[in-house]
Amino acid sequence: MAEVQPWIGSRVSVAQLKTARELKLVNCTEDSKRRHFIGGTPPEYWDTAVWCDVDAAFPRPVVRTDEDPDYVPTQIIAEQFKVSGFDGVAYRSALGTGHNIVLFDVDAAHLINCSLYELKGINFDFQECANPYFIQEGK
């Protein structure tokens, strides 16, 4: 539910679906870490580097607007997966530990049930991620 980034008081519809057939998905759920090399990535790591970037791109939250070009790269990649015969993409959640599945064909799954939820609150968890800095007076 967090994936749709609702505000407090908004309602989110959650459905349980059953696939209509066996599906062929692109699995972008691997949490691989990209290696960084001085002088550039050696050719033997190019495939891994590209898939690490794809893995990182799909869960990145983007607000889809007409002026927002950040949505375009994943849309193009997903469209290429679709024309290559895949039924959808599985990717990690950017907001939790779960996974998301996007299906390209709405008829690839059938609705079993649906529930409506209302967002009552949000919990934030902050952790310092860098050393603090101090300003010396007179400098």
Secondary structure, 3 states (H helix, E strand, C coil): CHHHCCCCCCEEEEEEEEECCCCCEEEECCCCCCCCCCCCCCHHHHHHHHHHHHHHHCCCCCCCCCCCHHHHHHHHHHHHHHHCCCCEEEEECCCCCCEEEEECCHHHEEEEEEEEEECCCCCCCCCCCCCCCCCCCCC
